[in-house]
């Protein structure tokens, strides 16, 4: 447990090192911060922090730098901060200038976060948590031809054409849709397959078609992502003579490999910070990750990741990621609501 004075000195060490990227001496702290204590007291406190593992000295005669433990203490003690209103307005203005498409939003968001944080940003396309049934519409096209419109979780619309053996009216098709919607809402393809229902041969045939659509959708891989700001990582002094930077770049450029460095999901609506040795991939243990999930609740979810050195301006990065995550979630919620309603109406009236 650190005393208030020791905590202030630790935070001063971290802030100084973030700004200057060279080891910190007691003279640096006394000169640059109004600590209101003597140099001897600062040296004693720094010796204690080193003993407890919050800071380390790269060389015996050099100053100190924060350890991963020190950064973890620092991040855990941060209070939530908001982006300045001027930056919020700038971001909202930029989003109003692009088309209302997810791809456009994610590309812009990656560029904004990278610039605000001065680090590398990666944003993945939304990926549904699981292929789940949401709604079915059966639309009569001709006497023996029916358009099957299946809405899955995440506002994904899937279609197929079904040829019937005998004509059936739109009224009957709508009644079948209603029965299946009531029976299958929220279920996965496997749950639908195992569900015991007393249904007609036509309803059984439609159900098998739904299961096929959902199985194919579950097999798809969602690897596309948007990457911005690799040059920020390359310009950091920590990586100027570090061979690991090549492996880190390869990891980021092969987006499908992001799963190798991302931690398991905990509270997906909160910003997570993974510092140095906390990374499960050895190649990323010289880096910190600031991570947030975005997307409408109970729908598709994407990931925002900022990658930088452990010497990262955490308050700025966290507030940037938090704001863009909330903004993308709101925009996607609006888009999915409009898209879902319009597409169902379109198919029902055609």
Secondary structure by P-SEA (a helix, b strand, c coil): cccaaaaaaaaaaaaaaaaccccccaaaaaacccccccaaaaaaaaaaaaaacccccccccbbbbbcaaaaaaaaaacccccccaaaaaaaaaaaaaccccaaaaaaaaaaaaaaaacbbbbbbccccccccccbbbbbbccccbbbbbbbccccbbbbbbbbbcccccaaaaaaaaaaaaaacccccaaaaaaccccccaaaaaaaaaaaaaaaaaaaccccccccccaaaaaaccccccccaaaaaaaaaaacccccccccccccccbbbbbccccccccccccbbbbbbbbcccccbbbbbbbbbccccaaaaaaaaaaaaaaaaaaaaaaaaaaaaaaaaaaaaac
